[in-house]
Amino acid sequence: MKLLFERTVLSNGLRLIVHNDPTTPMVAVNILYDVGARDEEPERTGFAHLFEHLMFGGSVHIPVYDEPLQMAGGENNAYTTNDITNYYVQLPLQNLETAFWLESDRMLSLAFSKKSLDVQRKVVSEEFKEHYLNKPYGDAWQHLRSLAYRVHPYQWMTIGKNLQQIEEAQLSDVKAFFKKHYNPSNAILCVAGNVTLESILPLAEKWFGNIPAGEKFHRDIPQEPRQLEARHARLQAEVPADALYKAWHMPGRNTQAYYACDLITEIMGNGYSSRLYQQLVKEEQWFSSIQCYHTGSLDPGLLVVEGKLSEGRKLEDADAAVCTVLQKLLDEPVHEDELQKAKNKIATTIEFEDMNLLSRANNLAFYELLGNAGYINEEMERYMAVTRELLQSTAAEILRPENCSSLYYEKASPNS
């Protein structure tokens, strides 16, 4: 079933998408900013994520963002990735204008103050320590990214390269980052609920129409060169078990090969019936857990196998066992039934997501960023177009030994 929507662009460049759902008393308002960690400078990383927090620190006319939203019966949240920053609100339809008031005020005039920066910088610093320094395996992706990427900004995490850069963020740097990225020409507004473009456009013009467009940001990101030799790294830490991380470069989001890669991860390592789990956890007991997934990046990302080893197993041997299972994918085309099962699971996931109003608003904005919100209705066609032959040829191109970066994360011995 196609997801229907209406679309227009305000004179200041703000893209507006309206999705009608007459069955709900709620309305979802999603604002996607076309900025993520890949748009940061190497010496000033973590800014996009820091801004996710700063945007809730109050704007010039609204000192406390959450209070009026809670009074209107609404809830909100946000997230940052290496590619985007996304803010979303859900509230009763009759209070829709509250969301427009809140979102437009912080787009127009975020309240910059040393106090707000100090507070949010401390919050992010504590988050960095909790999730990346003090948590078992928390720094694994920091090492894996820097191993796999040499020039592309995907080499650092969304939260930033290190704690020092977050702690040293200055108010002038923050203001410059805001001016560069947080403006109508760099944003997509999606409203979903019992609404139409006719009813939403006057509100959009009222609250967002007078905000200066700002300069449309044009990114010039150095693209990662083709990896020509295998890379390896080993580290030790106080963790419960040895862990293996293997990452291969894969095509970006707007390619047909992306869909083949997604199906590869589904077949190889998503769930108890996957090949890696069945052979290496259930049958041969090399691992206590294992999964295969990809980063879903807009630019070429990573296809990853991650596993925790069973007690007494060696990393080198477990690595070889993984390669043996992957080699079978290269040697023999998947059976049509196995491929169809993977497609059916993805179709179910998409249908389940579409049941949620916020997910629909979020996804419509994201597909608009990809080039056309209508792509949301073509997703399953693209998955269905992946043949056994395309999947095998894509696997052969991606899963080359020289395209792989392997991280051995060892449990530190008591005497080390």
Secondary structure, 3 states (H helix, E strand, C coil): CCCCCEEEECCCCCEEEEEECCCCCEEEEEEEECCCHHHCECCECCHHHHHHHHCCCCECCCCCCHHHHHHCCCEEEEEECCCCEEEEEEEEHHHHHHHHHHHHHHHHHECCCHHHHHHHHHHHHHHHHHHHHCCCCCCHHHHHHHHHCCCCHHHCCCCCCCHHHHHCCCHHHHHHHHHHHCCHHHEEEEEEECCCHHHHHHHHHHHHCCCCCCCCCCCCCCCCCCCCCCEEEEEEECCCCCEEEEEEECCCCCCHHHHHHHHHHHHHHCCCCCHHHHHHHHHCCCEEEEEEEECCCCCCCEEEEEEEECCCCCHHHHHHHHHHHHHHHHHCCCCHHHHHHHHHHHHHHHHHHHCCHHHHHHHHHHHHHHCCHHHHHCHHHHHHCCCHHHHHHHHHHHCCHHHEEEEEEEECCCCC
